[in-house]
């Protein structure tokens, strides 16, 4: 049996428009910086101690920001034009450092690359290459998988060529059907897991669309991470993260979280949880 130990967090005080956060890497260390990260949705490590974070305030203000010990730098703010975001969600970064962000209510995936203007993949719609409230995304090699949530499917896109290589699923409860898939995670470059939030399951497919299996997860789960042969799932309603092994058994859980959403692996292999209800990123080590 493995366990999760809380190592620290990015903490925010509630009730202000711009929230102040203190980063603690461990309970013994002093604060390393003042940060701004209200209601984090999803995050991805930048490799230098900072995180790329999507966040949305209760008033609807949207941001995609680099958040670290030395402060905050916004990459995108509220809007529908080029490089703007409305209710940003899932974040993935490839090996070259390009970031992909689900711009949910604008029905597209934004791209951010060093030294380049923000780009966009797709638009609102139901055809291949179009999205309706996309929520989660993941990248492996040149393959970008997007949970096209309200179209009840996952699209796999070759980011090198910009073409949709596979569309997995449609509305329903069958083997190749989904109800509001909320996140995706690659196990390797040819295999991905799809978090099917409606019925409460994670379904394993290859990148060509073949179904390989499934495991039960909490209904309404919002975040998915595949790490070390295990699935980490954020049970948003239950206020916990559960760890599921290859046989579908829950082998560990972290209780007492406040509206956990996105999950990502930290630079040292730790698990980072976006606690949206507590305005913080919590960091847990594996034991």
Secondary structure, DSSP 8 states (H G I E B T S, - for coil): ---EEEEEEEEE-SSSSS--EEEESSTTS----EE--TTEEEEEE-SSS-EEEEEE-TT--EEEEEEETTEEEEEEEBSSSTT-BSSEEEEEE-TT--EEEEEGGGTEEEEE-TTS--EEE--BSSSTT-BSS---EEEETTEEEEEEGGGTEEEEEETTTTEEEEEE--BSSSTT-BSSEEEEEEEETTEEEEEETTTTEEEEEETTS-EEEEEE--TT--EEEEETTEEEEEETTTTEEEEE-TTS-EEEEE---SSEEEEEE-TTS-EEEEEGGGTEEEEEEE-
